[in-house]
Structure formats: C-alpha cells, structure tokens
Amino acid sequence: MTASEYKEYKGLRKESLRDNMSDVEVALADLGEIATREIAKRHKPHGLEQNKEIARLGGNTAKVAREDLEKKLNETVITNNNVLNYQYINQNQIEDK
C-alpha cells in the first residue's frame, strides 16, 4: 500500500501514520527504509527512475520479511487498528475509546 492508502485503511485523517502502527508494522517500515538506504549506498543511483528501482528493492525486503512472519504466525501482521485508540465522532472531533 502507499502511505495514503495505508492511512485510509487505518481510518486516519491528519494523524501520523507511524504513531498509529503496531510494533511489527513500525519494524517492517524501518526495515524497508534501512534496506533502501543501504542498497542506495552500494548502487549510487542517479535520477528518478534509478531511485524508484532502489526503493522497490528496499520495499521488497520488508515485503519478504512480512510474508515470512505472516506464514509463521498464520495471520496478517498488518492491522487497521490505530494504536492511539481513538475514533471520530463527527467531522471535527475525536474521542478516546
């Protein structure tokens, strides 16, 4: 998912996506970011297209880790729950659950 799709999946509006991720979701996001950075250091991409490919490779590292963990747990590790545990009661207000 893209970040905007992920925020929509979790029912977030202006809130921080990372602040509303579970520990596993944050760890996987970190893994993807670190893998992308390390691959970029090694390959030294130039231009948008090369950087996009590096980002895909780093994201794939996190995808493989997620799929392996889900296989071992026999359940998804991606959840639509928001960790801060609130819900919207109307357009302008939020309420703690």
Residue pairs with C-beta under 8 A, 6 or more apart in sequence:
1 9
3 17
6 17
7 13
7 15
7 17
9 80
10 17
10 20
10 80
10 81
10 82
11 80
11 82
11 87
11 88
12 20
12 82
13 88
15 82
15 84
18 26
18 29
19 83
19 84
20 82
20 83
20 84
21 29
21 83
22 77
22 79
22 81
22 83
24 69
24 77
25 77
25 78
25 79
28 62
28 65
28 66
28 77
29 62
31 61
31 62
31 65
32 58
32 59
32 61
32 62
32 63
33 58
34 58
35 57
35 58
35 59
35 61
35 62
36 54
36 55
36 57
36 58
36 59
37 58
38 58
39 54
39 57
39 58
40 51
40 54
40 58
43 50
43 54
45 51
45 53
45 54
66 77
66 78
69 77
70 76
70 77
85 96
85 97
86 94
86 95
86 96
86 97
87 94
87 95
87 97
88 94
88 95
89 95
